[in-house]
Amino acid sequence: MANAISNKVQVSTVRTLRSRTTVKIEFPPENSNAEGKVNILMQNSKIKGKKGVKTEKKLCLKNELLDTNKDSLETASKCKLEIPGVPQKSSISPRKRRQPKMEENKISKIKKEIKVENSENQVLADIEDSAWEPSNWKLVLDNILKMRKMYVAPVDSLGCEECPEEGATPEVFRYQTLISVMLSSQTRDQVTYAATQRLIEHGLNVDNILKTPDEKIGELIYPAGFWKSKIKYIKQTTQILKDKYDGDIPRTLKELCGLPGVGPKMANIVMSVAWNDTVGIAVDTHVHRISNRLGWVKKPTKDPEQTRKALESWLPKNQWRPINLTLVGFGQTVCKPVSPSCEVCLNNNICPFARSVLSGKNKKKVKK
């Protein structure tokens, strides 16, 4: 390697180790204040390939070119490298490069249009759902009310509204209503009423239930459905009422649903009966089944909660409280889960389910 040092330009001639090519590197003067550039003059070389064919390749700058001169390495690190014939790469990754403003504006505009269109479609769908109501529903309801007078149902005398004892204080009345509703889950009205009356004879109030052993409560509520689980729910709920609500029951639907073993249907019944405040429709298995049979839901629903939302979307609010008692009694006497009495139903000519049963398209012994 030959080095030429002067006040004007420093020139170093380097012969690479692998390519056997001579490369000249020009460095700026040491006394120069301006930022210099290192010009690397590269020569093309003939290199034999695998098959012995000579090909031209451009050499890349490697660290071995600068390792031969420490002063040259320090100077090169401070200067901008320019390699003739080799395009300079951008330091910004192609994925991180910003798109032109024109394209960004177009994309944002399209996104806004899509968002506005979706929101408008959602508003139209909500309006359409709120405006929907089943045809002839008033005639169907009138016929059901007529049949309710013709047939006496267990819920008329043994329902949750009839369970609390007469003359109880408002707090005790509300507590007994809540307990009777909790017992009614998956249980016939006759069993629920009898179990509530046994609890009342024992002393159905917050303080006494907390003192009563679990085994004794089990004896009093048996054979209510899932009676073992209900023992735990009754004890836990009673303790919460004692600690958090000063022995009374919650005043809102949300707080009632937060109690152990209390669901939306129970909470709506308790709000209507205990607080005389109807905030929603109480939908049990009877209301769910009959609403789907009558076509009172725009689309078939899979569970009582979906049915509740569907009914509340169109049924007038003054019908929310009585509709539960009306349809439960109707389901216990005429529109039963198994072997419904479609032949005596006053709606058999306008009910879709009754028409399918009477025409033979649907078997009579069904459970929906």
Residue pairs with C-beta under 8 A, 6 or more apart in sequence:
1 12
1 13
1 14
1 15
1 68
1 69
2 12
2 13
3 10
3 11
3 12
3 69
4 10
4 11
4 12
6 29
7 29
7 30
7 31
8 29
9 26
9 27
9 28
9 29
10 26
10 27
10 28
10 29
10 30
10 72
10 75
11 24
11 25
11 26
11 27
12 24
12 25
12 27
12 68
12 69
12 72
13 22
13 23
13 24
13 25
14 22
14 23
14 24
14 25
14 65
14 68
15 21
15 22
15 23
16 22
16 23
16 59
16 62
16 64
16 65
17 64
19 45
19 47
19 57
19 59
20 45
21 42
21 43
21 45
21 59
22 43
23 40
23 41
23 42
23 43
23 59
23 65
24 40
24 41
25 38
25 39
25 40
25 41
25 65
25 72
25 76
26 38
26 39
26 40
26 41
27 36
27 38
27 72
27 75
27 76
27 79
28 34
28 36
28 37
28 38
28 75
28 79
29 36
35 78
35 79
35 80
36 75
36 78
36 79
37 79
37 80
37 81
37 82
38 75
38 76
38 79
38 80
38 81
38 82
39 82
39 84
40 61
40 65
40 81
40 82
40 83
40 84
41 84
42 58
42 59
42 83
42 84
42 85
44 56
44 57
44 58
45 56
45 57
45 59
46 54
46 55
46 56
47 54
47 55
47 56
47 57
48 54
48 55
49 55
58 85
58 86
61 81
61 83
66 72
66 73
66 76
67 73
90 97
98 104
99 107
129 298
129 313
130 313
130 314
132 298
132 313
132 314
133 314
134 140
134 294
134 295
134 296
134 314
136 350
137 294
137 296
139 350
140 294
140 347
140 350
140 351
141 319
141 326
143 345
143 346
143 347
144 326
144 327
144 330
144 346
144 347
145 326
146 346
147 330
147 333
147 334
147 345
147 346
148 326
148 329
148 330
148 333
151 329
151 333
151 334
152 333
153 328
153 329
153 330
153 332
153 333
154 188
154 189
154 190
154 332
155 189
155 325
155 328
155 329
155 332
156 325
156 329
158 189
158 190
158 192
158 193
159 189
159 193
159 325
159 328
160 177
160 180
160 181
160 184
160 192
160 269
160 273
161 177
161 273
161 325
162 193
163 176
163 177
163 180
163 192
163 193
163 196
163 197
164 172
164 173
164 176
164 177
164 180
164 196
164 200
165 172
165 176
165 200
165 204
168 176
171 247
171 248
172 204
172 205
173 274
174 248
174 249
174 270
174 274
174 275
175 204
175 205
175 206
175 241
175 247
175 248
175 249
176 196
176 200
176 204
177 270
177 273
177 274
178 237
178 249
178 256
178 259
178 262
178 270
178 274
179 196
179 199
179 204
179 234
180 192
180 193
180 196
181 262
181 266
181 269
181 270
181 273
182 230
182 233
182 234
182 237
182 261
182 262
182 266
183 192
183 195
183 196
183 221
183 224
183 230
184 192
184 266
185 225
185 226
185 230
185 261
185 263
185 266
186 225
186 226
187 195
187 224
187 225
191 223
191 224
191 225
192 224
195 220
195 221
195 222
195 224
196 204
198 220
198 221
199 209
199 217
199 220
199 221
202 208
202 212
202 216
202 220
203 209
203 212
206 238
206 241
206 242
206 247
207 242
207 247
209 217
209 234
209 235
209 238
210 235
210 238
210 239
210 242
214 231
214 232
214 235
217 231
217 234
217 235
218 227
218 228
218 231
221 227
221 230
221 231
221 234
224 230
229 261
230 261
232 260
232 261
233 260
233 261
233 262
234 261
236 260
236 261
237 259
237 260
237 261
237 262
240 259
240 260
241 247
241 248
241 249
249 256
249 270
249 274
250 256
250 258
250 259
251 275
253 264
253 267
253 268
253 271
253 279
253 280
256 262
256 266
256 267
256 270
256 271
257 263
257 264
257 267
262 270
264 280
264 283
264 304
264 305
264 308
265 282
265 283
265 284
265 304
265 308
266 282
268 278
268 279
268 280
268 281
268 282
268 308
269 282
269 324
271 277
271 278
271 279
271 280
272 278
272 282
272 321
278 317
278 320
278 321
280 308
280 312
280 320
281 287
281 308
281 311
281 312
281 315
281 320
281 323
281 324
282 324
283 291
283 304
283 305
283 307
283 308
283 311
283 324
284 304
284 324
284 328
285 304
285 331
285 337
286 327
286 328
286 330
286 331
286 332
286 335
287 304
287 307
287 311
287 323
287 324
287 327
287 328
287 331
288 301
288 303
288 304
288 307
289 331
289 335
289 337
289 368
290 296
290 327
290 330
290 331
290 335
291 297
291 301
291 307
291 310
291 311
291 327
292 300
292 301
292 307
292 368
293 335
293 351
293 352
293 353
293 354
293 368
294 347
294 351
294 352
294 353
295 351
295 352
296 310
296 311
297 306
297 307
297 310
297 311
298 310
299 310
301 307
301 310
311 323
312 320
315 323
331 337
333 341
334 340
334 341
334 344
334 345
335 341
335 345
337 367
337 368
338 365
338 366
338 367
339 364
339 365
340 353
340 354
340 357
340 364
340 366
342 348
342 351
342 353
342 354
342 357
342 358
342 364
343 358
345 351
345 354
347 354
348 354
348 355
348 358
349 355
353 362
353 368
356 362
357 363
357 364
357 366
